[in-house]
Amino acid sequence: MSAARPPRRSLVVVGAGPRGTGVLERIAANAPDGDGPWHLDIHLVDPYPPGGGRIWREDQSPLLWMNSQAQDVTMFTDDTVELDGPVLPGPALHTWAGLDGRTFPDRRRQGGYLRWVYEKAVAALPEGVVVHHHARRALRLAGARHGRQQVWLEDRPRPLLADAVVLTQGHLDAELDDEQRDLSAYAARHGLVHLPPDFTADSDLSALAPGQDVIVRGFGLAFVDLTVLLTEGRGGRFEGDRYIPSGREPVLHVGSRRGVPYHSKIGYDWDDTLGARPPLPRFLGPAQIDELLAREGGFDFRRDVWPLIDKELGFAHYHRLFTAHPERTAVAWTDFEEKYAAADPLGAELQALVAASVPDPADRLDLAALDHPLDGIRHRSPEELQEALRGYITADLERRHDPAHDQDLAVFLGLLSVYGQLVRLGDLGPWWHGFFSYLASGPPGPRLRQLLALSRAGVVRFLGAGVRVSAEDGVFRATGDTVPGAVVEARALVEARLPQPTLARTRDSLLRALHAEGAAATPTGLLAVDPADGRVLHRDGSAHPRRFALGPHTNARGAGAFTRPRTNSPSFRQNDATARAVLDLLRDLDCRAAAA
């Protein structure tokens, strides 16, 4: 008598963007045809198309670029990725699209690449695995810990039944915090315009009238998108270093905590003829992470982690300076390295060593000064500030495109190494991610050159650092630290930043319900998961056997769902570990069913 056929299994993946696609690719990689037969349905739940999802969908404005060069984007593993599953190389974006590697593609092109990766992953699944896409939102997740899960979808009377669920929703909308609620209510009472944190591509900008003064709080990538849509998107154009207005643009008064835009993307490649890359990690590697995790009383980021980050980035910086540009140093690298390794991070001894060994202060790494470039700087008038900020942006562009300062590229490599290590520590709060993005994930150089042109044309005006916004006398008022006494009044305020991905304020009803029912949150409000495989943690510390989650709403957040080639991507490592855990779970269920 033949053996009974195993029951058909079901996996539900909520979120079909690049993170969900990455998990699907790893399932295909780890479930070869010989490891079957498979009887599995994979249900992808996302109102947006699989592959690109919401953020990278192909039906958005062609004016919106990626902030990465095409050669720096891949969805495929390589031999640098430390994973248990098989390495399956594939083309980076520039190879797939036939682009110059230094091109900054528009997001629609990236959406096409992600759709192709998704289709390739589906085609690679073994016989017996069937993928279903549900273009709906997931509303609720229920089910006993050791039984089949129920995923309820909008406009569907019955739930999807799942043996395992993986939550990969990506960036999510959020309810307003207290300040934003007060500002929106004030705007409604006084006939003002208030656009809270949102995905700029989805914001309704029609309420911002031509010539209207608009206060913009936020100087990162959301601000870049905002300027594009309100200038070129309204018929303006750039001719060389000039902006030719259409007459339909508002006037954007922009400021932030730092008061400056994110640093430009670096515009040159590593020159191996001048020396090898810094040997990383050196001062913040697996051993240091193990020690931090083993501390009985836990660790404090500023006290215990930041000094190691500072020393690691400093090592990368000075390794390149001493080995590629020894004429700008006063001692031999071997002598400097020995003393640098022995010195306490952030201590006076280390600072004295650097001062004695690197004559030009411009060649020294000062992360605090980089993070607060306008601290202590005061200008007598707003016009003086405009000129000074244009000079700052120009100098940043020149430096980030000059290989004579390639120690900046070494620091960038150090940041990638550090990020890959810190993933194991879980939720470190928003400051670290903001600092990383400010130094390592800024806009393309051409975008900053356009910003200079918009400033000269009067379409963008700078407010400086320490910007504060108040609502009084029927208007919004912006003040800052850089021009004491200066006040800008406007009837429109735009918060140019993404919503914070906290469980308490997310508009994702599934995640909010999970939290209410006992799923654990980190101190800053992210969904807590087991870093080993992404299993969702309960408040008692136990891991749910059938629920997994990855992405920016969790403490298993990487720098991005896709990555630069050959950088041992934390996201790829997480995807592989979760995919293997899911497959092990499904195999175990089949074995139990067969035994029963």
C-alpha positions as CSV (number, residue, x, y, z in Angstrom):
1,M,0.0,0.0,0.0
2,S,1.5,3.4,-1.0
3,A,2.2,6.1,1.6
4,A,-0.4,8.7,2.1
5,R,0.2,12.0,0.2
6,P,1.2,14.7,2.7
7,P,-1.2,17.6,3.2
8,R,-0.8,20.7,1.1
9,R,1.0,23.3,3.1
10,S,0.5,27.1,3.0
11,L,2.9,30.0,3.5
12,V,1.6,33.6,3.7
13,V,4.0,36.4,3.0
14,V,2.5,39.8,3.9
15,G,4.3,42.4,1.8
16,A,5.5,41.6,-1.8
17,G,8.0,44.4,-2.2
18,P,11.8,43.9,-2.3
19,R,12.0,42.3,1.2
20,G,9.2,39.8,0.4
21,T,10.8,39.2,-3.0
22,G,14.2,38.6,-1.3
23,V,12.6,36.0,1.1
24,L,10.9,34.3,-1.9
25,E,14.3,34.1,-3.7
26,R,15.9,32.5,-0.7
27,I,13.0,30.0,-0.4
28,A,13.6,29.0,-4.1
29,A,17.4,28.8,-3.4
30,N,17.0,26.6,-0.3
31,A,14.2,24.3,-1.7
32,P,15.7,22.5,-4.7
33,D,13.7,20.0,-6.7
34,G,15.5,17.0,-5.1
35,D,14.2,18.0,-1.7
36,G,10.6,17.2,-2.4
37,P,8.1,16.5,-3.5
38,W,6.7,19.8,-2.5
39,H,3.0,20.5,-1.8
40,L,3.1,24.2,-1.0
41,D,1.0,27.2,-1.8
42,I,2.7,30.6,-1.2
43,H,0.3,33.5,-0.8
44,L,1.8,37.0,-1.4
45,V,-0.5,39.7,0.1
46,D,0.1,43.2,-1.1
47,P,-2.2,45.8,-2.8
48,Y,0.8,46.8,-4.9
49,P,2.6,44.7,-7.6
50,P,5.0,42.0,-6.5
51,G,8.7,42.9,-6.8
52,G,8.6,46.7,-6.4
53,G,5.8,47.0,-4.0
54,R,4.6,50.4,-3.0
55,I,7.9,52.3,-2.9
56,W,9.4,51.0,-6.1
57,R,6.3,50.5,-8.2
58,E,6.6,51.2,-11.8
59,D,3.7,53.7,-12.1
60,Q,5.3,56.6,-10.4
61,S,6.9,59.8,-11.7
62,P,9.9,59.2,-13.9
63,L,11.4,62.3,-12.3
64,L,12.1,60.5,-9.1
65,W,15.5,58.9,-9.0
66,M,17.2,56.3,-6.8
67,N,19.8,57.7,-4.6
68,S,22.1,54.8,-5.5
69,Q,24.1,54.2,-8.7
70,A,23.0,51.4,-10.9
71,Q,26.2,49.4,-10.2
72,D,25.5,49.6,-6.4
73,V,22.1,47.8,-6.5
74,T,21.7,44.0,-6.4
75,M,19.1,41.5,-5.2
76,F,21.5,38.6,-5.5
77,T,23.9,36.9,-3.1
78,D,27.6,36.5,-3.8
79,D,30.5,34.8,-2.1
80,T,30.9,37.6,0.5
81,V,27.5,36.9,2.1
82,E,27.8,34.7,5.2
83,L,24.8,32.4,4.9
84,D,24.0,28.8,5.3
85,G,22.0,28.5,2.1
86,P,23.4,28.4,-1.4
87,V,24.9,31.4,-3.1
88,L,23.0,32.2,-6.3
89,P,24.7,35.1,-8.1
90,G,22.7,37.3,-10.5
91,P,23.1,40.6,-12.3
92,A,23.2,44.0,-10.5
93,L,20.8,46.6,-11.8
94,H,23.2,48.2,-14.3
95,T,24.0,44.8,-15.9
96,W,20.3,43.8,-16.1
97,A,19.3,47.2,-17.5
98,G,22.3,47.8,-19.8
99,L,23.1,51.0,-18.1
100,D,26.3,52.8,-17.3
101,G,27.2,51.7,-13.8
102,R,27.4,55.3,-12.6
103,T,23.9,56.2,-13.7
104,F,21.4,57.1,-11.0
105,P,18.3,55.3,-12.5
106,D,14.8,56.5,-12.0
107,R,12.7,54.4,-9.5
108,R,10.5,53.0,-12.3
109,R,13.6,51.2,-13.7
110,Q,14.4,49.8,-10.3
111,G,10.8,48.6,-10.1
112,G,11.2,46.8,-13.4
113,Y,14.4,45.1,-12.0
114,L,12.6,44.0,-8.9
115,R,9.7,42.7,-10.9
116,W,12.1,40.6,-13.0
117,V,13.8,39.3,-9.8
118,Y,10.4,38.3,-8.5
119,E,9.5,36.5,-11.7
120,K,12.9,34.8,-11.7
121,A,12.4,33.6,-8.1
122,V,8.9,32.2,-8.9
123,A,10.3,30.4,-11.9
124,A,13.0,28.8,-9.8
125,L,10.6,27.4,-7.2
126,P,10.5,23.5,-7.4
127,E,7.6,21.6,-8.9
128,G,4.6,21.6,-6.6
129,V,5.1,25.1,-5.2
130,V,2.4,27.5,-6.5
131,V,2.5,31.3,-5.9
132,H,-0.7,33.3,-5.5
133,H,-0.8,37.1,-5.4
134,H,-3.6,38.7,-3.5
135,A,-3.8,42.5,-4.3
136,R,-5.4,43.3,-1.0
137,R,-4.3,44.5,2.4
138,A,-3.9,42.1,5.3
139,L,-6.0,43.2,8.2
140,R,-5.5,40.7,11.0
141,L,-3.5,37.6,12.0
142,A,-5.0,35.0,14.3
143,G,-4.5,31.4,15.3
144,A,-3.1,29.2,18.1
145,R,0.6,29.1,18.6
146,H,1.0,25.5,17.4
147,G,-1.9,25.5,14.9
148,R,-2.6,26.9,11.5
149,Q,-2.6,30.7,11.3
150,Q,-5.5,32.7,9.9
151,V,-4.7,35.8,7.8
152,W,-7.7,38.0,7.2
153,L,-7.7,40.2,4.1
154,E,-9.9,43.2,3.2
155,D,-13.0,42.4,1.1
156,R,-12.6,38.7,1.7
157,P,-15.1,36.8,3.9
158,R,-12.8,34.0,4.8
159,P,-9.1,34.1,6.0
160,L,-6.1,32.5,4.3
161,L,-5.0,29.5,6.3
162,A,-1.3,29.3,6.8
163,D,1.2,26.9,8.3
164,A,3.6,29.8,8.5
165,V,3.4,33.6,8.1
166,V,6.2,36.0,7.2
167,L,5.6,39.7,7.6
168,T,7.6,41.9,5.2
169,Q,5.5,45.0,4.9
170,G,8.4,47.4,4.5
171,H,7.8,51.1,5.2
172,L,4.4,51.8,6.7
173,D,2.1,54.8,7.2
174,A,1.7,56.1,10.8
175,E,-0.8,57.9,12.8
176,L,0.2,61.4,13.7
177,D,2.1,62.0,17.0
178,D,0.9,64.7,19.5
179,E,2.8,67.5,17.8
180,Q,1.6,66.6,14.3
181,R,-2.0,66.3,15.5
182,D,-1.9,69.7,17.1
183,L,-0.4,71.3,13.9
184,S,-3.0,69.6,11.6
185,A,-5.8,70.7,13.9
186,Y,-4.4,74.3,13.9
187,A,-4.2,74.2,10.1
188,A,-7.8,73.1,9.8
189,R,-9.0,75.8,12.1
190,H,-7.1,78.6,10.3
191,G,-7.3,77.5,6.7
192,L,-3.6,76.5,6.5
193,V,-1.9,73.6,4.7
194,H,-0.1,71.0,6.8
195,L,1.4,68.0,5.2
196,P,2.6,65.5,7.9
197,P,5.3,62.9,7.4
198,D,4.5,60.8,4.4
199,F,6.0,59.1,1.3
200,T,6.5,62.2,-0.9
201,A,5.6,60.3,-4.1
202,D,2.1,59.7,-2.6
203,S,1.6,63.2,-1.1
204,D,-1.0,65.5,-2.5
205,L,1.0,68.6,-3.3
206,S,-1.7,70.4,-5.2
207,A,-2.5,72.5,-2.1
208,L,0.9,74.2,-2.4
209,A,0.1,77.2,-4.6
210,P,2.5,78.9,-7.0
211,G,4.6,81.6,-5.3
212,Q,3.4,80.5,-1.9
213,D,5.8,80.5,1.0
214,V,6.1,77.0,2.4
215,I,8.1,76.0,5.5
216,V,9.8,72.6,5.0
217,R,11.1,70.7,8.0
218,G,13.5,68.0,6.9
219,F,16.6,68.1,4.7
220,G,17.0,64.4,3.6
221,L,15.8,62.4,0.7
222,A,12.1,63.2,1.2
223,F,13.0,66.8,0.8
224,V,14.9,66.0,-2.5
225,D,11.8,64.3,-3.8
226,L,9.6,67.2,-2.8
227,T,11.8,69.8,-4.7
228,V,11.7,67.6,-7.8
229,L,8.0,67.3,-7.8
230,L,7.4,71.0,-7.1
231,T,9.9,72.2,-9.7
232,E,10.5,69.9,-12.7
233,G,7.2,68.3,-11.9
234,R,5.5,71.7,-12.4
235,G,7.2,72.5,-15.7
236,G,10.5,74.0,-14.6
237,R,13.8,72.9,-16.2
238,F,17.5,73.1,-15.6
239,E,19.9,74.5,-18.1
240,G,23.5,73.9,-17.0
241,D,23.8,75.5,-13.6
242,R,20.7,77.6,-14.0
243,Y,17.1,76.8,-13.1
244,I,14.4,78.2,-15.4
245,P,11.2,78.5,-13.4
246,S,7.7,77.7,-14.9
247,G,6.1,80.2,-12.6
248,R,4.1,77.5,-10.8
249,E,6.6,76.8,-8.1
250,P,6.1,77.6,-4.4
251,V,9.0,79.1,-2.4
252,L,10.5,76.4,-0.1
253,H,12.0,77.5,3.2
254,V,13.9,74.5,4.4
255,G,15.7,73.7,7.6
256,S,16.3,70.8,10.0
257,R,18.3,69.9,13.1
258,R,21.6,69.9,11.2
259,G,20.5,72.6,8.8
260,V,22.3,71.1,5.8
261,P,21.4,68.4,3.2
262,Y,22.7,64.8,3.5
263,H,26.3,64.4,2.1
264,S,26.5,63.8,-1.6
265,K,27.1,60.4,-3.0
266,I,30.8,59.8,-3.6
267,G,31.6,60.3,-7.3
268,Y,34.6,58.0,-7.9
269,D,35.7,54.4,-7.5
270,W,38.2,52.8,-5.2
271,D,41.7,53.0,-6.7
272,D,43.5,49.7,-5.9
273,T,46.8,51.1,-7.3
274,L,47.0,53.4,-4.2
275,G,46.5,50.5,-1.7
276,A,44.1,47.9,-0.5
277,R,40.8,48.5,1.2
278,P,41.0,48.8,5.0
279,P,40.9,45.4,6.7
280,L,37.5,45.6,8.3
281,P,36.1,44.8,10.8
282,R,39.0,45.8,13.2
283,F,37.6,47.4,16.4
284,L,33.9,46.5,15.9
285,G,33.6,43.0,14.8
286,P,31.9,39.7,15.9
287,A,34.0,39.5,19.1
288,Q,33.0,42.9,20.3
289,I,29.3,42.3,19.5
290,D,29.5,39.0,21.4
291,E,30.9,40.8,24.4
292,L,28.2,43.5,24.3
293,L,25.4,40.9,24.1
294,A,26.9,38.9,27.0
295,R,26.8,41.8,29.5
296,E,24.5,41.0,32.3
297,G,23.3,44.6,32.7
298,G,23.0,45.2,29.0
299,F,24.7,48.0,27.1
300,D,24.3,51.7,26.5
301,F,24.7,52.9,22.9
302,R,26.5,56.2,23.7
303,R,28.7,54.7,26.4
304,D,29.5,51.3,25.0
305,V,28.8,51.2,21.3
306,W,29.5,54.6,19.9
307,P,33.2,54.7,21.0
308,L,33.7,51.5,19.1
309,I,32.0,52.9,16.0
310,D,34.1,56.1,16.2
311,K,37.3,54.1,16.5
312,E,36.3,51.7,13.6
313,L,35.5,54.5,11.3
314,G,38.7,56.4,12.3
315,F,40.7,53.3,11.5
316,A,39.2,53.1,8.0
317,H,39.8,56.8,7.4
318,Y,43.5,56.8,8.6
319,H,44.3,53.5,7.0
320,R,43.5,55.0,3.6
321,L,45.2,58.4,4.4
322,F,48.4,56.9,5.6
323,T,48.7,54.2,2.9
324,A,47.5,56.2,-0.1
325,H,48.6,59.7,0.8
326,P,51.7,59.3,3.1
327,E,52.9,62.8,2.1
328,R,50.0,64.2,4.2
329,T,51.1,62.4,7.3
330,A,53.9,62.9,9.8
331,V,54.7,59.4,10.9
332,A,54.8,55.9,9.4
333,W,51.6,53.9,9.3
334,T,52.9,51.0,11.3
335,D,53.8,53.4,14.2
336,F,50.5,55.2,14.0
337,E,48.5,52.0,13.8
338,E,50.1,50.5,16.9
339,K,49.4,53.6,19.0
340,Y,46.0,54.0,17.6
341,A,45.0,50.4,18.5
342,A,46.2,50.9,22.1
343,A,44.5,54.3,22.6
344,D,41.1,54.5,24.3
345,P,38.3,55.4,21.9
346,L,37.4,59.1,22.1
347,G,40.1,59.7,24.7
348,A,42.6,62.6,24.8
349,E,45.5,60.2,24.0
350,L,44.0,59.3,20.7
351,Q,43.2,62.9,19.8
352,A,46.8,63.9,20.6
353,L,48.1,61.1,18.5
354,V,46.0,62.2,15.5
355,A,47.0,65.9,15.9
356,A,50.7,65.0,16.0
357,S,50.5,62.5,13.1
358,V,48.1,64.3,10.7
359,P,49.2,68.0,10.2
360,D,46.2,69.3,8.2
361,P,43.0,69.4,10.3
362,A,41.0,68.9,7.1
363,D,42.6,65.4,6.9
364,R,41.4,64.4,10.4
365,L,38.1,62.6,11.0
366,D,35.8,64.4,13.4
367,L,32.4,62.6,13.4
368,A,30.9,65.1,15.9
369,A,31.7,68.0,13.6
370,L,30.3,66.1,10.6
371,D,27.1,65.5,12.5
372,H,26.7,69.1,13.6
373,P,28.4,71.2,10.8
374,L,26.6,74.5,11.8
375,D,27.2,74.3,15.5
376,G,28.3,77.6,16.8
377,I,28.0,79.3,13.4
378,R,25.8,82.5,13.4
379,H,24.9,84.7,10.5
380,R,23.8,88.3,10.6
381,S,21.1,88.0,8.0
382,P,19.1,85.3,6.0
383,E,20.9,86.5,2.8
384,E,24.3,85.8,4.4
385,L,23.1,82.3,5.4
386,Q,22.0,81.6,1.8
387,E,25.5,82.4,0.5
388,A,27.2,80.4,3.2
389,L,25.0,77.3,2.7
390,R,25.7,77.4,-1.1
391,G,29.4,77.5,-0.3
392,Y,29.0,74.5,2.1
393,I,27.1,72.5,-0.5
394,T,29.6,73.4,-3.2
395,A,32.5,72.3,-1.0
396,D,30.8,69.0,-0.2
397,L,30.2,68.3,-3.9
398,E,33.9,69.1,-4.7
399,R,35.2,66.9,-1.9
400,R,32.9,64.0,-2.5
401,H,34.0,63.9,-6.2
402,D,37.7,64.3,-5.6
403,P,39.7,61.1,-5.1
404,A,42.3,63.1,-3.3
405,H,39.9,62.7,-0.3
406,D,39.3,59.0,-0.8
407,Q,39.5,58.5,2.9
408,D,35.8,59.5,2.7
409,L,35.2,56.4,0.6
410,A,37.1,54.3,3.2
411,V,34.8,55.7,5.9
412,F,31.8,54.8,3.8
413,L,33.1,51.2,3.6
414,G,33.6,51.4,7.4
415,L,30.0,52.4,7.8
416,L,28.8,49.4,5.8
417,S,30.9,47.1,8.0
418,V,29.6,48.7,11.2
419,Y,26.0,48.5,10.0
420,G,26.5,44.8,9.3
421,Q,27.7,44.2,12.8
422,L,25.2,46.3,14.6
423,V,22.3,44.4,13.1
424,R,23.0,41.8,15.8
425,L,22.4,44.3,18.6
426,G,18.8,44.9,17.5
427,D,17.0,48.2,17.9
428,L,19.5,51.0,18.5
429,G,17.0,53.8,18.0
430,P,16.5,56.3,15.2
431,W,19.6,58.4,15.7
432,W,22.1,55.8,14.4
433,H,20.0,55.1,11.3
434,G,19.7,58.9,10.6
435,F,23.5,59.4,11.1
436,F,24.3,56.4,8.8
437,S,21.9,57.8,6.1
438,Y,23.3,61.3,6.5
439,L,26.9,60.2,5.8
440,A,26.4,57.1,3.6
441,S,23.0,57.4,1.8
442,G,22.7,61.0,0.6
443,P,21.5,62.3,-2.7
444,P,23.3,62.0,-6.1
445,G,25.7,64.8,-6.8
446,P,23.5,66.1,-9.7
447,R,20.6,66.6,-7.2
448,L,22.8,68.8,-5.0
449,R,23.9,70.8,-8.1
450,Q,20.2,71.3,-8.9
451,L,19.6,72.4,-5.3
452,L,22.3,75.1,-5.8
453,A,20.5,76.3,-8.9
454,L,17.2,76.4,-7.1
455,S,18.7,78.4,-4.3
456,R,20.2,80.9,-6.7
457,A,16.8,81.2,-8.4
458,G,15.1,81.9,-5.1
459,V,12.9,78.8,-5.2
460,V,14.6,77.3,-2.2
461,R,15.7,79.3,0.8
462,F,17.7,77.9,3.7
463,L,16.6,78.3,7.3
464,G,19.8,76.9,9.0
465,A,20.1,74.5,11.9
466,G,18.0,73.9,15.0
467,V,14.8,74.9,13.2
468,R,11.7,75.2,15.4
469,V,8.1,75.6,14.1
470,S,5.3,77.2,16.0
471,A,1.7,77.8,15.1
472,E,0.4,81.2,16.2
473,D,-1.5,84.3,15.0
474,G,-3.1,82.3,12.2
475,V,0.2,81.2,10.6
476,F,3.2,78.8,10.9
477,R,6.4,80.4,12.1
478,A,9.9,79.0,11.7
479,T,12.9,80.2,13.6
480,G,16.4,78.6,14.0
481,D,19.8,78.9,15.7
482,T,21.9,80.0,12.7
483,V,20.3,83.4,12.1
484,P,19.3,84.7,15.5
485,G,16.1,86.7,15.4
486,A,15.1,85.7,11.9
487,V,11.5,84.6,11.5
488,V,9.7,83.1,8.4
489,E,5.9,83.1,8.4
490,A,4.0,80.8,6.0
491,R,0.5,79.4,5.5
492,A,1.9,76.0,4.6
493,L,4.1,73.5,6.4
494,V,5.5,70.3,5.0
495,E,7.2,67.6,7.2
496,A,9.7,66.2,4.7
497,R,10.4,62.9,6.3
498,L,9.1,59.4,6.5
499,P,6.8,58.3,9.3
500,Q,8.5,56.5,12.2
501,P,7.7,52.7,12.0
502,T,6.5,52.2,15.6
503,L,3.9,49.6,16.6
504,A,2.0,52.1,18.7
505,R,1.3,54.5,15.8
506,T,1.5,52.3,12.6
507,R,-1.6,52.4,10.5
508,D,-1.1,48.7,9.7
509,S,-4.0,47.1,11.6
510,L,-2.4,43.7,11.5
511,L,0.8,44.9,13.4
512,R,-1.2,47.0,15.8
513,A,-3.4,44.0,16.7
514,L,-0.3,41.8,17.1
515,H,1.1,44.2,19.6
516,A,-2.2,44.5,21.5
517,E,-2.4,40.8,21.7
518,G,1.1,40.4,23.3
519,A,3.8,40.7,20.6
520,A,6.9,42.3,22.1
521,A,8.1,45.8,21.2
522,T,11.6,47.2,21.5
523,P,12.2,50.3,23.6
524,T,11.7,52.5,20.6
525,G,8.5,50.7,19.5
526,L,9.6,48.3,16.8
527,L,8.3,44.8,16.5
528,A,10.8,42.5,18.4
529,V,12.0,39.4,16.6
530,D,14.6,36.7,17.2
531,P,17.7,38.0,15.4
532,A,18.6,34.4,14.5
533,D,15.7,33.7,12.2
534,G,13.2,36.6,12.5
535,R,10.6,34.7,14.6
536,V,8.2,37.2,16.3
537,L,8.8,37.5,20.0
538,H,6.1,37.5,22.7
539,R,6.4,39.8,25.8
540,D,7.4,36.8,27.9
541,G,10.4,36.3,25.6
542,S,9.2,33.3,23.8
543,A,9.4,33.1,20.0
544,H,6.2,32.3,18.0
545,P,6.9,29.0,16.2
546,R,4.9,30.0,13.1
547,R,5.3,33.8,12.7
548,F,8.3,35.6,11.3
549,A,8.9,39.3,10.5
550,L,11.7,41.2,8.7
551,G,12.1,44.9,7.7
552,P,12.1,48.4,9.0
553,H,9.2,47.9,11.4
554,T,11.3,45.3,13.3
555,N,14.5,45.2,15.1
556,A,15.8,43.0,12.2
557,R,16.1,46.0,10.0
558,G,19.0,46.2,7.6
559,A,20.2,49.2,5.6
560,G,17.9,48.2,2.8
561,A,16.1,45.3,1.2
562,F,18.6,45.4,-1.7
563,T,22.3,46.3,-1.4
564,R,25.7,47.0,-3.0
565,P,27.3,43.9,-4.4
566,R,30.0,42.2,-2.4
567,T,29.2,43.8,1.0
568,N,28.0,40.8,3.0
569,S,24.5,42.3,3.1
570,P,22.8,41.9,6.5
571,S,19.4,41.8,4.7
572,F,20.5,38.9,2.5
573,R,21.7,37.0,5.6
574,Q,18.4,37.6,7.4
575,N,16.4,36.6,4.3
576,D,18.3,33.3,4.1
577,A,18.0,32.5,7.8
578,T,14.2,33.1,7.8
579,A,13.6,31.2,4.6
580,R,15.5,28.2,5.9
581,A,13.6,28.4,9.2
582,V,10.3,28.4,7.4
583,L,11.3,25.5,5.2
584,D,12.5,23.5,8.3
585,L,9.1,24.2,9.9
586,L,7.2,23.0,6.9
587,R,9.3,19.8,6.6
588,D,8.8,19.2,10.3
589,L,5.1,19.5,9.9
590,D,5.2,17.0,7.1
591,C,7.2,14.6,9.2
592,R,4.8,14.8,12.0
593,A,1.8,14.3,9.7
594,A,3.5,11.2,8.2
595,A,4.2,9.8,11.7
596,A,0.7,10.4,12.8
